[in-house]
C-alpha cells in the first residue's frame, strides 16, 4: 500500500499558501527594516569609529574583540 502524497491531503494547499505568503511578508518587513537602518546610517553625523564603538558597546564587545562578562 502506497502512502498518500503530500499534495493529496485536504489542508495541504491552504497551509502551503499560508507559509509562502508569511515568508514573503517576513522578507518584505526585513527589507523595510534594512532600508530604514541604511537611511538612519546615511543621516548620521557620527564618524565611522564612533558608530563602531556604539555598536560594540551595545553588543558588549570591547575593541580587542574579547567578549565582556
PDB file of N, CA, C and O in Angstrom:
ATOM      1  N   UNK A   1       0.838  -1.181   0.000  1.00  0.00           N
ATOM      2  CA  UNK A   1       0.000   0.000   0.000  1.00  0.00           C
ATOM      3  C   UNK A   1       0.887   1.250   0.000  1.00  0.00           C
ATOM      4  O   UNK A   1       1.745   1.410   0.867  1.00  0.00           O
ATOM      5  N   UNK A   2       0.678   2.100  -0.945  1.00  0.00           N
ATOM      6  CA  UNK A   2       1.461   3.322  -1.079  1.00  0.00           C
ATOM      7  C   UNK A   2       0.882   4.416  -0.174  1.00  0.00           C
ATOM      8  O   UNK A   2      -0.334   4.603  -0.130  1.00  0.00           O
ATOM      9  N   UNK A   3       1.745   5.135   0.544  1.00  0.00           N
ATOM     10  CA  UNK A   3       1.236   6.250   1.350  1.00  0.00           C
ATOM     11  C   UNK A   3       0.741   7.385   0.445  1.00  0.00           C
ATOM     12  O   UNK A   3       1.171   7.522  -0.700  1.00  0.00           O
ATOM     13  N   UNK A   4      -0.173   8.192   0.989  1.00  0.00           N
ATOM     14  CA  UNK A   4      -0.705   9.312   0.210  1.00  0.00           C
ATOM     15  C   UNK A   4       0.399  10.335  -0.038  1.00  0.00           C
ATOM     16  O   UNK A   4       1.271  10.554   0.803  1.00  0.00           O
ATOM     17  N   UNK A   5       0.337  10.947  -1.199  1.00  0.00           N
ATOM     18  CA  UNK A   5       1.266  12.019  -1.496  1.00  0.00           C
ATOM     19  C   UNK A   5       0.848  13.243  -0.691  1.00  0.00           C
ATOM     20  O   UNK A   5      -0.323  13.420  -0.356  1.00  0.00           O
ATOM     21  N   UNK A   6       1.819  14.068  -0.396  1.00  0.00           N
ATOM     22  CA  UNK A   6       1.566  15.250   0.416  1.00  0.00           C
ATOM     23  C   UNK A   6       0.505  16.151  -0.212  1.00  0.00           C
ATOM     24  O   UNK A   6      -0.325  16.723   0.495  1.00  0.00           O
ATOM     25  N   UNK A   7       0.532  16.274  -1.526  1.00  0.00           N
ATOM     26  CA  UNK A   7      -0.400  17.145  -2.224  1.00  0.00           C
ATOM     27  C   UNK A   7      -1.840  16.644  -2.160  1.00  0.00           C
ATOM     28  O   UNK A   7      -2.765  17.407  -2.439  1.00  0.00           O
ATOM     29  N   UNK A   8      -2.048  15.388  -1.803  1.00  0.00           N
ATOM     30  CA  UNK A   8      -3.391  14.825  -1.773  1.00  0.00           C
ATOM     31  C   UNK A   8      -4.114  15.088  -0.459  1.00  0.00           C
ATOM     32  O   UNK A   8      -5.317  14.843  -0.368  1.00  0.00           O
ATOM     33  N   UNK A   9      -3.424  15.574   0.551  1.00  0.00           N
ATOM     34  CA  UNK A   9      -4.081  15.882   1.816  1.00  0.00           C
ATOM     35  C   UNK A   9      -4.962  17.109   1.654  1.00  0.00           C
ATOM     36  O   UNK A   9      -4.648  18.021   0.889  1.00  0.00           O
ATOM     37  N   UNK A  10      -6.066  17.119   2.384  1.00  0.00           N
ATOM     38  CA  UNK A  10      -7.086  18.152   2.249  1.00  0.00           C
ATOM     39  C   UNK A  10      -6.555  19.552   2.559  1.00  0.00           C
ATOM     40  O   UNK A  10      -6.895  20.504   1.857  1.00  0.00           O
ATOM     41  N   UNK A  11      -5.744  19.689   3.577  1.00  0.00           N
ATOM     42  CA  UNK A  11      -5.310  21.004   4.039  1.00  0.00           C
ATOM     43  C   UNK A  11      -3.915  21.385   3.555  1.00  0.00           C
ATOM     44  O   UNK A  11      -3.351  22.377   4.018  1.00  0.00           O
ATOM     45  N   UNK A  12      -3.357  20.616   2.636  1.00  0.00           N
ATOM     46  CA  UNK A  12      -2.009  20.918   2.165  1.00  0.00           C
ATOM     47  C   UNK A  12      -1.935  22.272   1.469  1.00  0.00           C
ATOM     48  O   UNK A  12      -1.057  23.081   1.768  1.00  0.00           O
ATOM     49  N   UNK A  13      -2.865  22.520   0.534  1.00  0.00           N
ATOM     50  CA  UNK A  13      -2.792  23.746  -0.248  1.00  0.00           C
ATOM     51  C   UNK A  13      -2.967  25.010   0.611  1.00  0.00           C
ATOM     52  O   UNK A  13      -2.181  25.944   0.452  1.00  0.00           O
ATOM     53  N   UNK A  14      -3.953  25.084   1.509  1.00  0.00           N
ATOM     54  CA  UNK A  14      -4.051  26.304   2.335  1.00  0.00           C
ATOM     55  C   UNK A  14      -2.833  26.514   3.233  1.00  0.00           C
ATOM     56  O   UNK A  14      -2.390  27.646   3.428  1.00  0.00           O
ATOM     57  N   UNK A  15      -2.301  25.441   3.771  1.00  0.00           N
ATOM     58  CA  UNK A  15      -1.120  25.559   4.635  1.00  0.00           C
ATOM     59  C   UNK A  15       0.088  25.999   3.809  1.00  0.00           C
ATOM     60  O   UNK A  15       0.862  26.849   4.249  1.00  0.00           O
ATOM     61  N   UNK A  16       0.250  25.435   2.632  1.00  0.00           N
ATOM     62  CA  UNK A  16       1.381  25.804   1.771  1.00  0.00           C
ATOM     63  C   UNK A  16       1.295  27.276   1.371  1.00  0.00           C
ATOM     64  O   UNK A  16       2.308  27.975   1.396  1.00  0.00           O
ATOM     65  N   UNK A  17       0.110  27.758   1.004  1.00  0.00           N
ATOM     66  CA  UNK A  17      -0.042  29.165   0.638  1.00  0.00           C
ATOM     67  C   UNK A  17       0.186  30.074   1.837  1.00  0.00           C
ATOM     68  O   UNK A  17       0.779  31.143   1.699  1.00  0.00           O
ATOM     69  N   UNK A  18      -0.276  29.663   3.005  1.00  0.00           N
ATOM     70  CA  UNK A  18      -0.064  30.464   4.212  1.00  0.00           C
ATOM     71  C   UNK A  18       1.421  30.590   4.513  1.00  0.00           C
ATOM     72  O   UNK A  18       1.894  31.679   4.836  1.00  0.00           O
ATOM     73  N   UNK A  19       2.153  29.504   4.414  1.00  0.00           N
ATOM     74  CA  UNK A  19       3.598  29.534   4.652  1.00  0.00           C
ATOM     75  C   UNK A  19       4.287  30.421   3.616  1.00  0.00           C
ATOM     76  O   UNK A  19       5.166  31.211   3.962  1.00  0.00           O
ATOM     77  N   UNK A  20       3.898  30.297   2.369  1.00  0.00           N
ATOM     78  CA  UNK A  20       4.505  31.083   1.293  1.00  0.00           C
ATOM     79  C   UNK A  20       4.246  32.580   1.485  1.00  0.00           C
ATOM     80  O   UNK A  20       5.168  33.387   1.366  1.00  0.00           O
ATOM     81  N   UNK A  21       3.011  32.951   1.776  1.00  0.00           N
ATOM     82  CA  UNK A  21       2.666  34.362   1.975  1.00  0.00           C
ATOM     83  C   UNK A  21       3.323  34.904   3.235  1.00  0.00           C
ATOM     84  O   UNK A  21       3.773  36.049   3.251  1.00  0.00           O
ATOM     85  N   UNK A  22       3.384  34.100   4.288  1.00  0.00           N
ATOM     86  CA  UNK A  22       4.047  34.534   5.524  1.00  0.00           C
ATOM     87  C   UNK A  22       5.530  34.788   5.287  1.00  0.00           C
ATOM     88  O   UNK A  22       6.077  35.768   5.792  1.00  0.00           O
ATOM     89  N   UNK A  23       6.172  33.934   4.541  1.00  0.00           N
ATOM     90  CA  UNK A  23       7.588  34.117   4.247  1.00  0.00           C
ATOM     91  C   UNK A  23       7.805  35.381   3.418  1.00  0.00           C
ATOM     92  O   UNK A  23       8.754  36.129   3.654  1.00  0.00           O
ATOM     93  N   UNK A  24       6.926  35.614   2.449  1.00  0.00           N
ATOM     94  CA  UNK A  24       7.039  36.835   1.641  1.00  0.00           C
ATOM     95  C   UNK A  24       6.865  38.072   2.521  1.00  0.00           C
ATOM     96  O   UNK A  24       7.575  39.061   2.342  1.00  0.00           O
ATOM     97  N   UNK A  25       5.931  38.024   3.467  1.00  0.00           N
ATOM     98  CA  UNK A  25       5.751  39.139   4.392  1.00  0.00           C
ATOM     99  C   UNK A  25       6.966  39.340   5.273  1.00  0.00           C
ATOM    100  O   UNK A  25       7.374  40.475   5.516  1.00  0.00           O
ATOM    101  N   UNK A  26       7.547  38.259   5.752  1.00  0.00           N
ATOM    102  CA  UNK A  26       8.746  38.332   6.574  1.00  0.00           C
ATOM    103  C   UNK A  26       9.898  38.981   5.809  1.00  0.00           C
ATOM    104  O   UNK A  26      10.586  39.854   6.338  1.00  0.00           O
ATOM    105  N   UNK A  27      10.105  38.556   4.576  1.00  0.00           N
ATOM    106  CA  UNK A  27      11.185  39.116   3.761  1.00  0.00           C
ATOM    107  C   UNK A  27      10.909  40.591   3.472  1.00  0.00           C
ATOM    108  O   UNK A  27      11.832  41.405   3.479  1.00  0.00           O
ATOM    109  N   UNK A  28       9.653  40.939   3.217  1.00  0.00           N
ATOM    110  CA  UNK A  28       9.299  42.329   2.978  1.00  0.00           C
ATOM    111  C   UNK A  28       9.572  43.207   4.188  1.00  0.00           C
ATOM    112  O   UNK A  28      10.114  44.303   4.047  1.00  0.00           O
ATOM    113  N   UNK A  29       9.203  42.740   5.377  1.00  0.00           N
ATOM    114  CA  UNK A  29       9.459  43.505   6.597  1.00  0.00           C
ATOM    115  C   UNK A  29      10.954  43.631   6.856  1.00  0.00           C
ATOM    116  O   UNK A  29      11.422  44.681   7.295  1.00  0.00           O
ATOM    117  N   UNK A  30      11.697  42.578   6.588  1.00  0.00           N
ATOM    118  CA  UNK A  30      13.147  42.617   6.744  1.00  0.00           C
ATOM    119  C   UNK A  30      13.766  43.660   5.806  1.00  0.00           C
ATOM    120  O   UNK A  30      14.671  44.396   6.199  1.00  0.00           O
ATOM    121  N   UNK A  31      13.279  43.715   4.579  1.00  0.00           N
ATOM    122  CA  UNK A  31      13.787  44.699   3.623  1.00  0.00           C
ATOM    123  C   UNK A  31      13.452  46.124   4.074  1.00  0.00           C
ATOM    124  O   UNK A  31      14.281  47.025   3.944  1.00  0.00           O
ATOM    125  N   UNK A  32      12.247  46.330   4.602  1.00  0.00           N
ATOM    126  CA  UNK A  32      11.872  47.667   5.082  1.00  0.00           C
ATOM    127  C   UNK A  32      12.734  48.092   6.270  1.00  0.00           C
ATOM    128  O   UNK A  32      13.146  49.250   6.353  1.00  0.00           O
ATOM    129  N   UNK A  33      13.007  47.171   7.181  1.00  0.00           N
ATOM    130  CA  UNK A  33      13.857  47.500   8.325  1.00  0.00           C
ATOM    131  C   UNK A  33      15.280  47.800   7.874  1.00  0.00           C
ATOM    132  O   UNK A  33      15.924  48.701   8.410  1.00  0.00           O
ATOM    133  N   UNK A  34      15.768  47.057   6.903  1.00  0.00           N
ATOM    134  CA  UNK A  34      17.109  47.304   6.377  1.00  0.00           C
ATOM    135  C   UNK A  34      17.182  48.670   5.707  1.00  0.00           C
ATOM    136  O   UNK A  34      18.161  49.396   5.875  1.00  0.00           O
ATOM    137  N   UNK A  35      16.153  49.016   4.954  1.00  0.00           N
ATOM    138  CA  UNK A  35      16.110  50.325   4.303  1.00  0.00           C
ATOM    139  C   UNK A  35      16.111  51.442   5.334  1.00  0.00           C
ATOM    140  O   UNK A  35      16.826  52.432   5.179  1.00  0.00           O
ATOM    141  N   UNK A  36      15.315  51.289   6.382  1.00  0.00           N
ATOM    142  CA  UNK A  36      15.257  52.294   7.447  1.00  0.00           C
ATOM    143  C   UNK A  36      16.610  52.442   8.129  1.00  0.00           C
ATOM    144  O   UNK A  36      17.042  53.559   8.412  1.00  0.00           O
ATOM    145  N   UNK A  37      17.273  51.337   8.393  1.00  0.00           N
ATOM    146  CA  UNK A  37      18.582  51.370   9.033  1.00  0.00           C
ATOM    147  C   UNK A  37      19.613  52.061   8.145  1.00  0.00           C
ATOM    148  O   UNK A  37      20.428  52.844   8.632  1.00  0.00           O
ATOM    149  N   UNK A  38      19.581  51.777   6.859  1.00  0.00           N
ATOM    150  CA  UNK A  38      20.518  52.411   5.929  1.00  0.00           C
ATOM    151  C   UNK A  38      20.279  53.915   5.874  1.00  0.00           C
ATOM    152  O   UNK A  38      21.232  54.695   5.855  1.00  0.00           O
ATOM    153  N   UNK A  39      19.023  54.326   5.847  1.00  0.00           N
ATOM    154  CA  UNK A  39      18.712  55.765   5.827  1.00  0.00           C
ATOM    155  C   UNK A  39      19.212  56.425   7.105  1.00  0.00           C
ATOM    156  O   UNK A  39      19.775  57.519   7.059  1.00  0.00           O
ATOM    157  N   UNK A  40      19.010  55.768   8.245  1.00  0.00           N
ATOM    158  CA  UNK A  40      19.489  56.333   9.514  1.00  0.00           C
ATOM    159  C   UNK A  40      21.011  56.441   9.539  1.00  0.00           C
ATOM    160  O   UNK A  40      21.558  57.420  10.049  1.00  0.00           O
ATOM    161  N   UNK A  41      21.690  55.447   8.996  1.00  0.00           N
ATOM    162  CA  UNK A  41      23.152  55.494   8.959  1.00  0.00           C
ATOM    163  C   UNK A  41      23.658  56.596   8.027  1.00  0.00           C
ATOM    164  O   UNK A  41      24.664  57.245   8.316  1.00  0.00           O
ATOM    165  N   UNK A  42      22.963  56.802   6.918  1.00  0.00           N
ATOM    166  CA  UNK A  42      23.377  57.847   5.982  1.00  0.00           C
ATOM    167  C   UNK A  42      23.201  59.240   6.589  1.00  0.00           C
ATOM    168  O   UNK A  42      23.969  60.153   6.288  1.00  0.00           O
ATOM    169  N   UNK A  43      22.189  59.396   7.443  1.00  0.00           N
ATOM    170  CA  UNK A  43      21.916  60.696   8.039  1.00  0.00           C
ATOM    171  C   UNK A  43      22.750  60.956   9.291  1.00  0.00           C
ATOM    172  O   UNK A  43      22.742  62.061   9.833  1.00  0.00           O
ATOM    173  N   UNK A  44      23.447  59.960   9.731  1.00  0.00           N
ATOM    174  CA  UNK A  44      24.232  60.097  10.949  1.00  0.00           C
ATOM    175  C   UNK A  44      25.419  61.024  10.722  1.00  0.00           C
ATOM    176  O   UNK A  44      26.081  60.970   9.686  1.00  0.00           O
ATOM    177  N   UNK A  45      25.674  61.878  11.717  1.00  0.00           N
ATOM    178  CA  UNK A  45      26.810  62.793  11.624  1.00  0.00           C
ATOM    179  C   UNK A  45      28.023  62.250  12.380  1.00  0.00           C
ATOM    180  O   UNK A  45      29.081  62.879  12.406  1.00  0.00           O
ATOM    181  N   UNK A  46      27.860  61.079  12.993  1.00  0.00           N
ATOM    182  CA  UNK A  46      28.974  60.484  13.730  1.00  0.00           C
ATOM    183  C   UNK A  46      29.995  59.894  12.754  1.00  0.00           C
ATOM    184  O   UNK A  46      29.653  59.483  11.644  1.00  0.00           O
ATOM    185  N   UNK A  47      31.222  59.863  13.184  1.00  0.00           N
ATOM    186  CA  UNK A  47      32.253  59.232  12.369  1.00  0.00           C
ATOM    187  C   UNK A  47      32.082  57.715  12.424  1.00  0.00           C
ATOM    188  O   UNK A  47      31.374  57.184  13.279  1.00  0.00           O
ATOM    189  N   UNK A  48      32.743  57.037  11.498  1.00  0.00           N
ATOM    190  CA  UNK A  48      32.668  55.581  11.462  1.00  0.00           C
ATOM    191  C   UNK A  48      33.173  54.972  12.764  1.00  0.00           C
ATOM    192  O   UNK A  48      32.576  54.032  13.289  1.00  0.00           O
ATOM    193  N   UNK A  49      34.268  55.508  13.281  1.00  0.00           N
ATOM    194  CA  UNK A  49      34.844  54.971  14.516  1.00  0.00           C
ATOM    195  C   UNK A  49      33.869  55.104  15.682  1.00  0.00           C
ATOM    196  O   UNK A  49      33.746  54.189  16.495  1.00  0.00           O
ATOM    197  N   UNK A  50      33.180  56.230  15.766  1.00  0.00           N
ATOM    198  CA  UNK A  50      32.223  56.431  16.854  1.00  0.00           C
ATOM    199  C   UNK A  50      31.031  55.482  16.704  1.00  0.00           C
ATOM    200  O   UNK A  50      30.550  54.925  17.690  1.00  0.00           O
ATOM    201  N   UNK A  51      30.559  55.302  15.475  1.00  0.00           N
ATOM    202  CA  UNK A  51      29.453  54.363  15.245  1.00  0.00           C
ATOM    203  C   UNK A  51      29.870  52.941  15.615  1.00  0.00           C
ATOM    204  O   UNK A  51      29.093  52.198  16.214  1.00  0.00           O
ATOM    205  N   UNK A  52      31.096  52.567  15.256  1.00  0.00           N
ATOM    206  CA  UNK A  52      31.600  51.241  15.584  1.00  0.00           C
ATOM    207  C   UNK A  52      31.686  51.054  17.094  1.00  0.00           C
ATOM    208  O   UNK A  52      31.332  49.993  17.606  1.00  0.00           O
ATOM    209  N   UNK A  53      32.146  52.061  17.801  1.00  0.00           N
ATOM    210  CA  UNK A  53      32.212  51.987  19.258  1.00  0.00           C
ATOM    211  C   UNK A  53      30.817  51.871  19.858  1.00  0.00           C
ATOM    212  O   UNK A  53      30.627  51.139  20.830  1.00  0.00           O
ATOM    213  N   UNK A  54      29.848  52.570  19.304  1.00  0.00           N
ATOM    214  CA  UNK A  54      28.465  52.465  19.792  1.00  0.00           C
ATOM    215  C   UNK A  54      27.915  51.055  19.593  1.00  0.00           C
ATOM    216  O   UNK A  54      27.252  50.512  20.477  1.00  0.00           O
ATOM    217  N   UNK A  55      28.189  50.471  18.441  1.00  0.00           N
ATOM    218  CA  UNK A  55      27.731  49.107  18.181  1.00  0.00           C
ATOM    219  C   UNK A  55      28.420  48.130  19.124  1.00  0.00           C
ATOM    220  O   UNK A  55      27.775  47.241  19.680  1.00  0.00           O
ATOM    221  N   UNK A  56      29.735  48.292  19.306  1.00  0.00           N
ATOM    222  CA  UNK A  56      30.463  47.404  20.217  1.00  0.00           C
ATOM    223  C   UNK A  56      29.932  47.526  21.635  1.00  0.00           C
ATOM    224  O   UNK A  56      29.821  46.526  22.343  1.00  0.00           O
ATOM    225  N   UNK A  57      29.605  48.733  22.054  1.00  0.00           N
ATOM    226  CA  UNK A  57      29.060  48.926  23.399  1.00  0.00           C
ATOM    227  C   UNK A  57      27.682  48.282  23.522  1.00  0.00           C
ATOM    228  O   UNK A  57      27.364  47.687  24.552  1.00  0.00           O
ATOM    229  N   UNK A  58      26.870  48.396  22.484  1.00  0.00           N
ATOM    230  CA  UNK A  58      25.534  47.808  22.518  1.00  0.00           C
ATOM    231  C   UNK A  58      25.580  46.287  22.533  1.00  0.00           C
ATOM    232  O   UNK A  58      24.766  45.637  23.188  1.00  0.00           O
ATOM    233  N   UNK A  59      26.539  45.728  21.807  1.00  0.00           N
ATOM    234  CA  UNK A  59      26.659  44.272  21.724  1.00  0.00           C
ATOM    235  C   UNK A  59      27.405  43.710  22.933  1.00  0.00           C
ATOM    236  O   UNK A  59      27.195  42.561  23.321  1.00  0.00           O
ATOM    237  N   UNK A  60      28.261  44.515  23.514  1.00  0.00           N
ATOM    238  CA  UNK A  60      29.016  44.058  24.673  1.00  0.00           C
ATOM    239  C   UNK A  60      30.372  43.503  24.321  1.00  0.00           C
ATOM    240  O   UNK A  60      30.866  42.600  24.996  1.00  0.00           O
ATOM    241  N   UNK A  61      30.986  44.029  23.274  1.00  0.00           N
ATOM    242  CA  UNK A  61      32.308  43.579  22.850  1.00  0.00           C
ATOM    243  C   UNK A  61      33.268  44.759  22.989  1.00  0.00           C
ATOM    244  O   UNK A  61      32.962  45.880  22.583  1.00  0.00           O
ATOM    245  N   UNK A  62      34.422  44.484  23.565  1.00  0.00           N
ATOM    246  CA  UNK A  62      35.404  45.567  23.677  1.00  0.00           C
ATOM    247  C   UNK A  62      36.238  45.637  22.396  1.00  0.00           C
ATOM    248  O   UNK A  62      36.184  44.711  21.586  1.00  0.00           O
ATOM    249  N   UNK A  63      36.995  46.697  22.194  1.00  0.00           N
ATOM    250  CA  UNK A  63      37.735  46.884  20.929  1.00  0.00           C
ATOM    251  C   UNK A  63      38.757  45.787  20.627  1.00  0.00           C
ATOM    252  O   UNK A  63      39.135  45.633  19.466  1.00  0.00           O
ATOM    253  N   UNK A  64      39.214  45.028  21.602  1.00  0.00           N
ATOM    254  CA  UNK A  64      40.182  43.983  21.322  1.00  0.00           C
ATOM    255  C   UNK A  64      39.521  42.726  20.777  1.00  0.00           C
ATOM    256  O   UNK A  64      40.208  41.795  20.354  1.00  0.00           O
ATOM    257  N   UNK A  65      38.193  42.693  20.784  1.00  0.00           N
ATOM    258  CA  UNK A  65      37.490  41.536  20.240  1.00  0.00           C
ATOM    259  C   UNK A  65      37.039  40.527  21.283  1.00  0.00           C
ATOM    260  O   UNK A  65      36.317  39.585  20.956  1.00  0.00           O
ATOM    261  N   UNK A  66      37.453  40.708  22.535  1.00  0.00           N
ATOM    262  CA  UNK A  66      37.033  39.786  23.587  1.00  0.00           C
ATOM    263  C   UNK A  66      35.637  40.195  24.070  1.00  0.00           C
ATOM    264  O   UNK A  66      35.288  41.375  24.076  1.00  0.00           O
ATOM    265  N   UNK A  67      34.870  39.218  24.462  1.00  0.00           N
ATOM    266  CA  UNK A  67      33.518  39.473  24.944  1.00  0.00           C
ATOM    267  C   UNK A  67      33.559  39.828  26.417  1.00  0.00           C
ATOM    268  O   UNK A  67      34.232  39.165  27.206  1.00  0.00           O
ATOM    269  N   UNK A  68      32.830  40.883  26.788  1.00  0.00           N
ATOM    270  CA  UNK A  68      32.758  41.278  28.193  1.00  0.00           C
ATOM    271  C   UNK A  68      31.901  40.288  28.959  1.00  0.00           C
ATOM    272  O   UNK A  68      30.956  39.715  28.417  1.00  0.00           O
ATOM    273  N   UNK A  69      32.240  40.093  30.222  1.00  0.00           N
ATOM    274  CA  UNK A  69      31.456  39.175  31.052  1.00  0.00           C
ATOM    275  C   UNK A  69      30.982  39.819  32.305  1.00  0.00           C
ATOM    276  O   UNK A  69      30.307  39.179  33.112  1.00  0.00           O
TER     277      UNK A  69
END
